[in-house]
Amino acid sequence: AYEICACLGGSEMCIRDSRMLTQASAANAASLIEVRGITPLTAEVGEVFETGPDDTGKLEYLCAILGQLQERGMAADVGYIDMTNINSPSFSYLGRFIVKLGSFEETEYRFGKLLSAVSQLVDGDRGTIDVSPEGAQTVFSPF
């Protein structure tokens, strides 16, 4: 289970397991993660988000991503999550990396690969980290 504040579909809110808890307060605004590429049809307090047919599967994948971010203590280091392409969501991490996750499988394993890759980079490194390849391979492309 996770509880995290995000800007989803233009609404700033705190959510837990795809259920809206509250509108985010001004105090939460600085720590919001912007979520792109998914639009909830409903955003009522206490209700589960519903999305349109163009967003099929995106909410489930987003929830898996949010869960990993919270579980691993990474949420404060993420600026946005882009769910536009469900087969290749990406997010900004630490203000210097774009992370590409690939399709919705092995999400927990891919986050482990990400943290392993980041631990091997130096402070000045900036670029794209692609954790979508199968197995242990991770691709870093500097920018």
JOPERA-V319229 format. One record per pair of residues at least 4 apart in sequence whose C-alpha atoms are under 8 Angstrom apart, sorted by the first residue. I is the first residue (numbers start at 1). J is the second residue. If there is no record, write none. Layout:
i:I j:J
i:I j:J
This chain:
i:1 j:16
i:1 j:17
i:1 j:67
i:2 j:16
i:2 j:17
i:2 j:66
i:2 j:67
i:2 j:70
i:2 j:71
i:3 j:14
i:3 j:15
i:3 j:16
i:3 j:17
i:3 j:70
i:4 j:14
i:4 j:15
i:4 j:16
i:4 j:66
i:4 j:70
i:4 j:75
i:5 j:12
i:5 j:13
i:5 j:14
i:5 j:15
i:5 j:24
i:5 j:28
i:5 j:31
i:5 j:32
i:5 j:33
i:6 j:12
i:6 j:13
i:6 j:14
i:6 j:15
i:6 j:32
i:6 j:33
i:6 j:34
i:6 j:35
i:7 j:11
i:7 j:12
i:7 j:13
i:7 j:32
i:7 j:33
i:7 j:34
i:7 j:35
i:8 j:12
i:8 j:13
i:8 j:34
i:8 j:35
i:8 j:36
i:8 j:38
i:8 j:39
i:8 j:40
i:9 j:35
i:9 j:36
i:9 j:38
i:9 j:39
i:9 j:40
i:11 j:23
i:12 j:23
i:12 j:24
i:12 j:29
i:12 j:32
i:13 j:20
i:13 j:21
i:13 j:22
i:13 j:23
i:13 j:24
i:14 j:20
i:14 j:21
i:14 j:22
i:14 j:23
i:14 j:24
i:15 j:19
i:15 j:20
i:15 j:21
i:15 j:22
i:16 j:20
i:16 j:21
i:17 j:63
i:18 j:48
i:18 j:49
i:18 j:59
i:18 j:63
i:19 j:45
i:19 j:46
i:19 j:47
i:19 j:48
i:19 j:49
i:20 j:43
i:20 j:44
i:20 j:45
i:20 j:46
i:20 j:47
i:20 j:48
i:20 j:49
i:21 j:45
i:21 j:46
i:22 j:45
i:22 j:46
i:23 j:45
i:24 j:28
i:24 j:29
i:25 j:29
i:26 j:30
i:28 j:32
i:31 j:76
i:32 j:79
i:33 j:75
i:33 j:78
i:33 j:79
i:33 j:80
i:33 j:81
i:34 j:79
i:34 j:80
i:34 j:81
i:35 j:80
i:35 j:81
i:35 j:82
i:35 j:83
i:36 j:80
i:36 j:81
i:36 j:82
i:36 j:83
i:36 j:84
i:37 j:82
i:37 j:83
i:37 j:84
i:37 j:85
i:38 j:51
i:38 j:55
i:38 j:58
i:38 j:59
i:38 j:83
i:38 j:84
i:39 j:51
i:39 j:52
i:39 j:55
i:40 j:49
i:40 j:50
i:40 j:51
i:40 j:52
i:41 j:49
i:41 j:50
i:41 j:51
i:41 j:52
i:42 j:47
i:42 j:48
i:42 j:49
i:42 j:50
i:42 j:51
i:43 j:47
i:43 j:48
i:43 j:49
i:51 j:55
i:51 j:56
i:51 j:59
i:52 j:56
i:55 j:59
i:57 j:61
i:57 j:86
i:58 j:62
i:58 j:83
i:58 j:86
i:59 j:63
i:60 j:64
i:61 j:65
i:61 j:86
i:61 j:104
i:62 j:66
i:62 j:83
i:63 j:67
i:64 j:68
i:64 j:107
i:65 j:69
i:65 j:107
i:66 j:70
i:66 j:75
i:67 j:71
i:68 j:72
i:68 j:107
i:68 j:108
i:68 j:111
i:69 j:73
i:69 j:74
i:69 j:75
i:70 j:74
i:70 j:75
i:74 j:78
i:77 j:93
i:77 j:94
i:77 j:95
i:78 j:91
i:78 j:92
i:78 j:93
i:78 j:94
i:78 j:95
i:79 j:91
i:79 j:92
i:79 j:93
i:79 j:94
i:79 j:95
i:80 j:91
i:80 j:92
i:81 j:89
i:81 j:90
i:81 j:91
i:81 j:92
i:82 j:89
i:82 j:90
i:82 j:91
i:83 j:88
i:83 j:89
i:83 j:90
i:84 j:89
i:85 j:89
i:86 j:103
i:86 j:104
i:87 j:102
i:87 j:103
i:87 j:104
i:88 j:100
i:88 j:101
i:88 j:102
i:88 j:103
i:89 j:100
i:89 j:101
i:89 j:102
i:89 j:103
i:90 j:98
i:90 j:99
i:90 j:100
i:90 j:101
i:91 j:98
i:91 j:99
i:91 j:100
i:92 j:96
i:92 j:97
i:92 j:98
i:92 j:99
i:93 j:97
i:93 j:98
i:93 j:99
i:96 j:125
i:96 j:126
i:96 j:127
i:97 j:126
i:97 j:127
i:97 j:128
i:97 j:129
i:98 j:127
i:98 j:128
i:98 j:129
i:99 j:114
i:99 j:128
i:99 j:129
i:99 j:130
i:99 j:131
i:100 j:128
i:100 j:129
i:100 j:130
i:100 j:131
i:100 j:132
i:101 j:107
i:101 j:110
i:101 j:130
i:101 j:131
i:101 j:132
i:102 j:130
i:102 j:131
i:102 j:132
i:102 j:133
i:103 j:132
i:106 j:110
i:107 j:111
i:108 j:112
i:109 j:113
i:110 j:114
i:110 j:131
i:110 j:132
i:111 j:115
i:111 j:131
i:112 j:116
i:113 j:117
i:113 j:131
i:113 j:136
i:113 j:138
i:114 j:118
i:114 j:129
i:114 j:131
i:114 j:138
i:115 j:119
i:116 j:120
i:117 j:121
i:117 j:129
i:117 j:138
i:121 j:125
i:125 j:142
i:126 j:142
i:126 j:143
i:127 j:140
i:127 j:141
i:127 j:142
i:127 j:143
i:128 j:139
i:128 j:140
i:128 j:141
i:128 j:142
i:128 j:143
i:129 j:138
i:129 j:139
i:129 j:140
i:129 j:141
i:130 j:138
i:130 j:139
i:130 j:140
i:131 j:137
i:131 j:138
i:131 j:139
i:132 j:138
i:133 j:137
i:133 j:138
